[in-house]
Amino acid sequence: MEHIAKPQRIVSDTSVIASEITRLQSSKTNLVIIDPRVDNVQELATGVEKGTEVFILEPNSDGMTQVTQLLLKYNDIASLHLVSHGSPGNLQLGNTNLSLCNLENYTNQWSIWFNRLQKASLLLYGCEVALGNIGSQFVQKLHQLTGANLAASTQRVGNNAKGGTWDLEYKIGQVTEKLAFLPKITATYSGVFRPTVSVTASPTSLVESQGTVTTITIRLNQAAPSGGLIVKLDSTKANALGDFDVFGGTLSGARLVRVNSDSSGVDLRVTAQTATIRLPVFNDDDRPSSDPNRTRNDDIGRETTTFSLLSSPDYLINSSARSITFTIVDNTSQLSQPLSTGTYGDDILIRGGSVNTTRKAGVEIADLTLGEGDGLKALGVTQLENNASVLANALDSTILAIVPESTFL
């Protein structure tokens, strides 16, 4: 946990030290605790009002435990400001996704919070934390558990240009403390406190004759809210989903909500921080050249389809992982960078190599997918001296082997 504060004056007179300790213990403290996943953490941490104590949580530790340990250090707290990503009825603190579902898991911690925060102000900066029935219940329950006067928002919090606001308009009790941040920070801060979504896929070269299975991965930069997050993925291309065997696909960490009426995309309810969709490509007939307007999704021989995340008020989009593009072909000969003929079921032979040399394999492999129990072998290696190696990435039960010639040293 990083504590950001101005340098303290060193005093050698013990009576002065005792007096200083008494003053600190008797004065009211304003605490700002920031989850490291929010944008521009240092800008926020150094942009607080004078006299505010600022802490940044460790991202991989229990946030409730961290905050509780901090509260124990102070006798008289005027306000606690929790700055984190949020969603209706959820706060992300360290590796803890605090929600209605798990509030009762922290009975011991709540007794300490109540002792330290009763009649203090608790300000929650997460986006839309108080929105809807679940948000209202969450905030009301926090008020009961902590005894604090509480402020949160039913709206996005942060940058106005991105639809955010710094008005924590949902209040319970008499919240007398103002925002912890200087006006220049609230005027210029570029972020909002809501999740960021990324999408990737592998492989992206799909061969119909081989039934290539692609895995689409959707990642959130924080735990998914308890009710899930609706993520929209669309191609703007009618019947694009027809390229895939959707009935043979599997989902993990997500549920299908809706398929677009023209089968161009889907809405998914993402319920885990990392969700995956495994889809086999569908081996359909080509659209005949004699009837180019025939209702088929497949182009003649080869086509390219891009699926992109659509904007939503509920999340931000990672600009470097906002879309996935598939190249779909009937067979490997139609790829600009052909797949090895051993992609499924056969050994791939990589021949050549000599002492003290580094060279590429004799076969170029693109978007290689090995089935369970398949093997990738390096054959014809005659000498392998110290510090030499054959490198490959292995997943699950894929077998990697070096098979030497009889003259192998």
N, C-alpha and C positions, 0 to 999 in steps of 0.2 A: 504494500500500500504506500503510495507516494503522498507525502504531506507537503503542500506548497505553501510557504509562508515567508514573510519578510525576515531578514536576519534579526536575531534577538540580541539585545545589549547584554554583554557579559559583566556580571557584578561580582566583586570579590568580598564585599562586606556582608557577613552572614546575617546581620540584622536587616539589611536592605533586602537580601534574598528572601528572608522570612516574610517581610512586608509585601514583597512582590508576589509571593505564593498566595498569601491571604487575599490580595487584591484580585488575582486571577480566579481564585476559587469563588469569590463572592460576586464577581461581575457576570453579567449575562452574556452568553456566547451565541453567536450566529454561525451555524455550521452549514457548509455546502459540500455535498458528497456527489461526485460525478462518476458515472459509469464510463469506462474508457471507450466504449463502442460509439459514442456520439461523435459527431463531426467536430473537428478543431478543438480538441480537448484543452490544449494549452491556452488557446484564446479565451475560453471560458474561465479556466482556472486563474488566470492572471487579470481577469476583467471584473473582479468582484468589488463590492463596496468596501471601504476601509474598515479594518477591524474584524473582517470575516475570516474564519478558519476554513481552509479548503483541503479536501482529501480526494484522491482518485482511487477507485476500487481496483483490486486485482481482478482481471477478467476471468480467471480460471478457478476462483475460490467462491465459496458460498457468500453471496452478498449480504444476506441477513446477519450472518455471523460477523462479518466485517463491520457493518454499521453498528451492531450491538456493542462490539468491543470499543468502538469510538465513543459511543454515548456514555460508556462507563467512565470515561476520562474527564467528564465535565459535570459539575454539580448544579449549575443553573443555566439551562439552555433557553434562549429566547425563541430561536427558530431553527428548524432543520429543513434544508432545501435538498430534495433528491432530484438530480438531473440525469435522466436516462431516456432511452427509447421506451415507448409505451403503446398501448392499444386499449380498447375498451375493457376495463377490469384487469389490466395487466401492467406490471412494471418489470423491467429487466435490470437486475442488480447483480453484478458479477456474473457467475454462472447460474444464478437463481432467477427463474421466471415466476415472480410473485403474483398470485392470482387467487380468486375465491376458492379454487380447488385445494390450495395448499396453505392457506392462512393458519389453519388449526395445527399445522405441523410445527409451528414455532411458539408454542405456549410459553416456554421458558424465556425466550427473547422478548415476547410481548410484555411480560411483567417488568422487564428492565426499561423498555420503551415507555411504558406507562409511568414508571417512577421518574424518568428523566423528562418526559414531554408533556405531562399533564398540565393543561392550560397554556402550553407553548403553542407556536404556530408550526404546522407541517405543510410544506408546499411541494407539490408533485408537478414536475415539468414535463412528464411524458405526454406524447400526443394522445388526445381523446380518451384519457384514462377514465374520465367520469361520464363517458358517452353511453346513453341507453340504459336499459334496466340493469344489465350486468355491471356497467361502470358505476352506476349510482349505488348498487349494493356493495360493491368493492370499497368505495370511498366511505360509505356509512360504517362498514365493518372496521375499517382502519381507524376511524374516529372513535369507535367504541373501544378498540383494543389499546389505543395509545392515549386516549383522553385529550388529544391535541385538537386545537382549532385547525381546520384543514382547508386547503385551497388546491383545486385541480382544474382541469379544463375538459370541455366536451369537444374542443377543436384541436387542430394541429397547433403545436407550440413551436415558435421559432421565427424564421425569416418570413417577412410579410409577402415578398415577391413569390414565395413558394406556397402561399396559402396559409402561412403560420401567423400566430399572434402571441404576444407576451401577456395577455390578459387571462389570468387563472380565475375564470368567472364563476366556477362552481365552488361555493363556500359553505362550510359547516362551522358554526360558531363565529366568534369575533377574531378574524385574522387581521392583526394590526401590523404585522411586519410587511415591508415592501419587498419587491424583487431583490435578489442578492446581487444582480449584475448592474454595472455602470450603464448609463444611457447610451454611451458610444458603442457598447457591446450589443445591446438589444437593437440598435439602429443598423449595425453592420454585420452581425453574425449571419453567416450564409446558410446554416443548416436548419433542419427541422428534426424533431425528436420522434421519428417513425422508422419502421424497418426499411432496409435496402434489400432488394431482390436481385439475384443473378440467375442466368440460365446457361447451361453448357450441354454438349452432347458428344458421345463417342460410341462407335465410329460415326462419321458423317458421310462416308462413301458406302452406299447401300446397293447390294447386288441381288436382284429379284430371284435369279436362278439358284442362289445359295441361301435365300431366306435370311439375309443378314439381320441380326438383332441389334438395334441401337438403344443406348441408355441415355435418357434425357434427365439431367440433374437440375433441380431448382433449389437454391440455397438462400436462406435468410441470414442477415448478419446478427441475429439474435434469436432466442427461442421463439417458436410460433406461439401466438396468443392461444388461450385455452379453447376458444371457439374456432380456431383456425383462421387463416388469412386467404381471402379469395384472390387468386392470381390469374390474370388473363393472358393467354398465349394465342396469337393469331397470325395467319399467313397472308390474309387479304386475297387468297386464291381459292376459288370455289373447288370443292371436292379434294382439297389437299390431304385431308385425313384418309381419303380412299387409297393413298399410297401405302398405308400401313394396315396390318392385321390387328385392328383395335380389339377384337374379341380374344386374340391370343396374347394381348399385352398384360402386364402386371404393374400395379402401383404400390409404392411403399412411402408412407408419410404424407399421403395426399389422397383425396377422393374426387371423383368426377362430379361436377355440379351441373354443367351444361355443355352441350355441343352446339356450336353455331348452326343456324338453320341451313346454311350453304356448305356445312362441313369444312369451313376454312380454319377453324380453331376451336379452342375449348376454354372453359372456366374451371379451375381446380381449387379445391379447398385444401390448402397446405397446412398440415397439422404437426409437422416436425421441422426442425431447423434445416435439415437436409432431406429432400424428397426426391424419389427417383421414379421414372416411368420407363419400363422396358417394352419396346415395341418391335416386332418383326416386320420387315418390309413385306408388302403384299405382292405376290407374283401374278400380276394381272396382264391382260392382253394389251398390246399397243393399239393406239388409235390408228386405224388404217389411213393411208395417204389418200385413198379414194373418197374418204368421208371424214375430212378433218374436223367437222363440227359434231361428230358423234359424241354422245355424252359419256366420255371416259375421262378419268383423271390422268391417265398415263400419256406422256408424249411419245413420239416415235423414237424408241431406243434409249433416250437419255433426257433427263429433266433435272432442274434445280428448283428447290423449294426452300424458302426462308420463313421460319416462325420467329416472331418477335414478342417480347413482353409489351403489353399495352399499359399506358399510364393509368394510375388509379390514385384517388385521394388517400388510400390506405397504405401506400408504400412508395418508396423511391426505387429507381431502377439503376443498377450498376452500369455505368456507361460503357465499360469495357467487356461486359458480359450480358448484353441486352437481347441478343438474337442468336439463332443457330441456323445454319444453312446445310441442307442435305443435297448430295448429288446421287440420283437414283438411276440405275442402269439395269438392262436386262441381263447382261453378263459382263465378265471382267474385261473383255476386249474393248468395251466402250468407255473405259476409264482413261483419262489422260495420263494417269500414273497407274498402270495396271497393278492389280493385286497379284500376289504370288498364287500360282495354281494350287499350292498346298494350303490355302486358307482354311479349308475345312477337311479334317480327317486324315490328311496326308502329311508326311514329313516334309519340312522345308530344308533343302540342302544348301548350306553356305560353305562354299569350297574356297581354298586358297589360304594365303597367309604364309609368312616365313619369319625367321628369327629377326628380332629387333626392328620390325616394321609394323606400321599401323595402316590398315587399309580398309576400305569399305567392303561389305559383303558382296558376293557375286550376284546377289539378287536384291532388288529394291523392294521393300515391303511397306505398303501404305495401308493404314487403318486395318492392321492385322487383327483378326479375331480367331482365337483357337478354342475349339470346343473342349468340354471336359475330357481329360485323359489324352488329348492331343499333345504332340511334342514338337519342340523347336530344337534342332540339332545343328551343331557346327561340325562338319565332316572334313576329313582330309588334312587335319592339323598335324604336322609332322614334328614340330618342335614348339615347346611352350616354356620359355625361360622365366626366371624370377620376375615378378611385377607385371607379367603379361596376363591378360584376361579376355574373356568373352563376355560382353555385357548385353543384357536384355532385361525387360521388365516382365515380371510374372504376376499373374493374378489367380487366386483360388487354386485349382488343382492343375493348372498348366505346368507341363514338364519342360525344364530346360536342361539340355545335356550336351557334353562335349564327347564325341566319339572319335578317339584317335586312330590313326593308321597304325599298321604293325611296326613302323619305324619310329613311333612316338618316343621321345626321350623323356 
